[in-house]
């Protein structure tokens, strides 16, 4: 049997074999106040099974995080006159050739650790945004509503969140997504790149981005260029925090 202290909310485990049949009073070992077992708020649960939230809250639901977006692509047809074996040979040579000199890729993420992005946009742009990011090596999660977005964000595994202020307006999606970002500790917030997809604001307006507590703004009219715009802004962000990240021994975004 578990008794809850009304003063400090501590849970006190009481041996049921020693519990008297009449109401009794025990002392809380944490705050030293007296706890009356007859209080309506004192007895929380009788068994270990009832400690589950689902046993006393019928509205409890299991987390339903935004699902992973799978990029479906068909293998390209070999050019006329080129056999499949020859095509495989050409591809192998392309993959194994030395990296081009002079190319500036200081923040390229390894293939085994892609950036993880959560897409919170209206359905009309959802497919285009997700496909564009996935085609550029991102691991993309697409939220259909605020509940999926919040559940995925609370896993603390994301590198990027893209939010359109028109996302799930029925359930106030922008409010809940923004709240999850704002409650992050500074160290966590620095590791999350927050992008606002706006139908009215100007792309890459740094001042407006600062006022909205986001890392970048992209107008939806330029959504077809979204991956390259994000990549440019992420490079600038990594450059800003380069020495800081090196000191802490953490990789860039």
Secondary structure, DSSP 8 states (H G I E B T S, - for coil): -EEE-TTT--EEE--GGG--SS--EEE-TTT--EEETTSTTTEEESSSGGGSHHHH-TT-------EE-----------TT--HHHHHHHHHHHHHS---TT---TT---TTS--EEEEE--HHHHHHHHHHHHHTT-EEEE-SSHHHHHHHHTT---SEEEEETTTTGGGTHHHHHHHHHHTS-HHHHTT-EEEEEESSS-TT-HHHHHHTT-SEEEEGGGGGGHHHHHHHHHHHHHHHTHHHHHHHT----
